[in-house]
Structures are given as structure tokens and as C-alpha cells.
């Protein structure tokens, strides 16, 4: 299994939005993803492919000394194969010149929380009632200077 990671394109959006709706209760819209592809110097939308099929995607914001993982997901049929780990390794290596990496995650998404913790992310704070359904968001940070 040898996935490839490349920049997201407009042609990817239908597949990504379909996955986004399948995975998240509060999915990003097609327009939100499209906006990340146009004219933002700090936005780096990525896809991971396996056998020419999108199996994961991410939107990464890199500005000044900060890296923000704004959105990251692995196709449900391709979980527990190490793809999320490979994708996170790639992101942290590619944008390793940042000093800190941030992300937000639902506390109920225990698999994601454990993955992030395995990379050294720590809970910085909790955003109360962040999601529309009232669930909090954990704000996690990783010090990349180490």
C-alpha cells in the first residue's frame, strides 16, 4: 500500500464533499472547500490517494510560525490502515518550519484524539458548546520546536 499525497484541485471537490457529508455531522460546504483553493497564500488543501481514489483529505493553514489543521479526514472504508498516521506525518514534516501546530476535535472522536496524542498534541483548552449540537471542541497544540 503506497498512498500518494498531492494538492487538492477543483476536480476533487465533488468526491471530497460527498465524503465530508458521510463523515461529519457538520460538514464543510463545497463553497468552503473551493474558497480554500483560490487566492489564499496560507491555505494548503491536500488529498491522499490510493489506487487513484481519494481516501483522505486535509485543509492546512500555514502562516507565520503557526500551522492549523483546519480539516482532516480519512474515508471510513480505509480507516485502521495507518493512512491517518501517514497523512499526519506528511503534514507535520512538510510544514515543520512552523513553531506550533493547532487543531480542534470533538472529545467524542476518541480515535482522532488518540491519533493526535500519539503525535504529541496536548489539549490546550476546551471551547464550550462549539459545535451546533452543543458538543465542546478540544483545542490541541503541538510544539514543533522540539
Secondary structure, DSSP 4 states (H G I P E B T S, - for coil): ---EEEE--GGGHHHHHHHHHHH-TTPPPHHHHHHHHSS-TTEEEEEEEETTEEEEEEEEEEETTEEEEEEEEE-GGGTTSSHHHHHHHHHHHHTTTSSEEEEEEETT-HHHHHHHHHTT-EEEEEETT-STTS--EEEEEEETT-
